[in-house]
């Protein structure tokens, strides 16, 4: 049965944590969550005078999550994690899906505007329909008990996948809601920026794997990923950038032992 948000809020205690690097979209986010009627806190890397905004120096999103944990009401059942530079959130749809399918951790696909990553994301989404190899940190809805178990997060550049891998390890039900999308932007508009982005995210994935024990298929995927990425080097400029970034991320973790969570 399809539920309405007000009805869901009556039966569940929902709390949202919004992450902002520079406060550019804070006013829009405040209006958005006030319209939903969902209580929230904004963790911002810039000092802004607002009762819903708490300043935290930029140390990585894992640190922002750890910092925000103290503001979560004890009676909360459901936690929403959302980046400020996202638009048209399918929150009601995801909550309905959680209720209907008894899901514990859910995230939608992302539509990236004005970025080279659009093609890569489409390919990644095809894989994630079968194997949840990564999560989308732009919007995640999860049971608070999952966050209770992973808190405090260790330094990790891919905190979203880290939490998902731990949830899978604990036996929770994960859902990649490819039927729904959230709109966002990416800074990588050149091949060099795309290489650096892939390097960071892949480094974070291998960090996340070192902290968790997800299903075998996920571990096998990342064992073979560096070898597969070599093939990408010969398939054109975009694929070359992706392959190079993946290889550099693998090297960055296993050779240079990057265990930092900031980026």
Residue pairs with C-beta under 8 A, 6 or more apart in sequence:
1 100
2 96
3 95
3 96
3 99
4 92
5 36
5 37
5 38
5 91
5 92
5 95
6 37
8 14
8 92
8 95
8 99
9 37
9 38
12 77
12 78
13 73
13 75
13 76
13 77
13 78
14 38
14 39
14 76
14 77
14 78
14 79
14 80
15 38
15 39
15 40
15 41
15 72
15 73
15 76
15 78
15 79
15 80
15 144
16 33
16 38
16 39
16 40
16 41
16 79
16 80
16 81
16 82
17 40
17 41
17 43
17 65
17 68
17 71
17 72
17 79
17 80
17 81
17 82
18 29
18 33
18 40
18 41
18 42
18 43
18 82
18 83
18 84
19 42
19 43
19 61
19 64
19 81
19 82
19 83
19 84
20 26
20 29
20 42
20 43
20 44
20 45
20 46
20 53
20 83
20 84
21 44
21 45
21 46
21 58
21 84
22 44
22 45
22 46
23 44
23 45
23 46
23 48
23 53
23 84
24 84
24 85
25 84
25 85
26 42
26 44
26 48
26 50
26 53
26 84
29 42
29 82
29 84
30 42
30 50
30 52
32 89
33 40
36 91
38 80
38 91
39 73
40 52
40 80
41 52
41 54
41 68
41 71
42 50
42 52
42 53
42 54
42 84
43 54
43 56
43 64
43 67
43 68
44 53
44 54
44 55
44 56
45 55
45 56
45 57
45 58
46 55
47 55
48 55
54 67
54 68
54 71
56 63
56 64
56 67
58 262
59 261
59 262
60 155
60 156
60 157
60 159
60 260
60 261
60 262
60 263
61 137
61 159
61 160
61 261
62 153
62 154
62 155
62 156
62 159
62 162
62 261
63 153
63 155
63 261
63 262
65 81
65 147
65 151
65 153
65 159
66 151
66 152
66 153
69 147
69 151
69 152
72 79
72 144
72 147
76 144
77 143
77 144
78 95
78 98
78 141
78 142
78 143
78 144
79 141
79 142
79 143
79 144
79 147
80 91
80 139
80 140
80 141
81 137
81 139
81 140
81 141
81 142
81 160
82 89
82 138
82 139
82 140
83 137
83 138
83 139
83 184
85 184
85 185
86 138
86 139
86 182
86 183
86 184
87 182
87 183
87 184
88 181
88 182
88 183
89 139
89 182
90 108
90 139
90 177
90 180
90 181
90 182
91 139
91 141
93 177
93 179
93 180
94 106
94 107
94 108
94 139
94 141
94 177
94 180
95 141
97 103
97 106
97 175
97 177
97 180
98 104
98 106
98 141
98 175
101 173
101 175
102 173
103 173
103 174
103 175
104 142
104 143
104 146
104 167
104 172
104 173
104 174
105 140
105 141
105 142
105 143
105 146
105 163
105 164
105 167
105 172
105 173
105 174
105 175
106 140
106 141
106 142
106 174
106 175
106 176
106 177
107 135
107 136
107 137
107 138
107 139
107 140
107 141
107 160
107 164
107 175
107 176
107 177
108 136
108 139
108 177
108 178
108 179
108 180
108 181
108 182
109 121
109 125
109 136
109 176
109 177
109 178
109 180
109 181
109 182
110 121
110 136
110 138
110 181
110 182
110 183
110 184
111 118
111 181
111 182
111 183
111 184
112 118
112 121
112 184
112 185
112 186
113 183
113 184
113 185
114 185
114 186
114 189
115 185
115 186
115 187
115 188
115 189
116 186
116 188
116 189
116 190
116 191
116 193
116 194
116 238
116 241
117 186
117 188
117 194
117 197
119 238
120 238
120 242
124 133
124 134
125 176
125 178
127 133
127 221
128 134
128 176
128 178
129 176
129 178
131 217
131 218
131 221
132 164
132 168
132 174
132 176
132 218
133 161
133 218
133 221
133 222
134 158
134 160
134 161
134 164
134 201
134 205
135 160
135 161
135 163
135 164
136 160
136 182
137 159
137 160
138 182
138 184
139 182
140 160
140 163
142 163
142 167
143 172
146 163
146 166
146 167
146 170
146 172
147 163
149 166
149 170
150 162
150 163
150 166
150 167
153 159
153 162
153 163
154 162
154 207
154 211
154 261
155 207
155 259
155 260
155 261
155 262
156 162
156 204
156 207
156 208
156 211
156 261
157 200
157 201
157 203
157 204
157 207
157 260
157 261
157 262
157 263
158 201
158 203
158 204
158 205
158 207
158 208
159 204
159 208
159 261
161 204
161 205
161 208
162 204
162 207
162 208
162 211
162 212
164 174
164 214
165 208
165 209
165 211
165 212
165 213
165 214
165 218
166 211
166 212
167 174
168 174
168 212
168 214
168 215
168 218
169 212
169 213
169 214
186 197
187 193
187 197
188 194
188 196
188 197
191 237
191 238
191 240
191 241
192 241
194 238
194 241
194 242
194 245
195 241
195 244
195 245
195 248
196 245
197 245
198 241
198 242
198 244
198 245
198 246
198 248
198 249
199 245
199 246
199 248
199 249
199 252
200 249
200 263
201 249
202 225
202 245
202 246
202 248
202 249
202 250
202 252
202 253
203 249
203 252
203 253
203 258
204 249
205 222
205 249
206 222
206 249
206 250
206 253
206 254
207 253
207 258
207 259
207 261
209 218
209 219
209 222
225 246
225 250
226 246
226 247
226 250
229 242
229 243
229 246
229 247
229 250
230 243
230 247
231 243
232 239
232 240
232 242
232 243
232 246
233 239
233 240
233 243
233 244
234 240
235 243
252 258
253 259
